Amino acid sequence: MFLNEMKYGIRNSRLVLNEVYFWTDTVKHWSKLLENDSFKNTIIDCWRNLVGRNKIRIYGFVIMPNHLHMV
């Protein structure tokens, strides 16, 4: 059993291809890890790679000091 399963239970979420999703992520303990531009650029570079390989489409995003959102 994975730690997340013990703490939160088994997730039943599924992604369906060709659907639009709102995705958010937070830094542990809401630390302001993303204030540094180099970390933001790493995330954006990873997203560019995924978009370039046609794995995802990004319609918009915002990166804040302690969390991010993407559609």
N, C-alpha and C positions, 0 to 999 in steps of 0.2 A: 504494500500500500504506500502510495506517495504521500509526502507531508501535506500537500494541498488537499488531498482526499481526506486525510484525517482531520484537518482543521475546518475545511469548508464543505466537505462532501463531494461526491463525484459530479462534475459539470456535465450537463446534457446539451450544451450549446453546440450548434453545427453551423458551418458556413456553407452557403449555397452559391455555386458559381453564377456569375453574371447578375448578382444582386449588389445593392449599395448598402454599406454599413458605416455607422459612426463608431470610431474606435478611439478609446482614450487609455492612457497609461499614466501612472504616477510613480514618482521616485519614492523608494522606501523611506518612511518617516517624513515624507514631504520635504526632504532635504533639497536645497537649491542647487543641485548638481548641474542643471542645464543652463546656469548663468554663463558658463564658459562657452564661447562661440565654437571652440574646437569640438566639443561634445555635440552641439547642435549640428555642426557640419558633418560629423560622422553619421548621425541619424539620417540626414538628408542624402548623403552619398549612398547609404544602404538602400534608401527608398528609390533613388535614381537607378540603381542597379536592378532592383526588382521591377521597376517600370520598364526599363530597357529590355528585360528578358520576358516582358508580357506576363509577369506573375501577378501584378496588381495594377490598378489605376488609382491615381490620387486626384481628387477633385478640389481639395483644399486641405490645409493643415495650419495649425498654430502650435508653436513650441514656447512654453512658458518656463520660468526658472525651475519649477518642481513638477510639472506634468505637461502632457501634450495631447492634442486631439487631431484626428484625421478622418476625412470622409473619402 
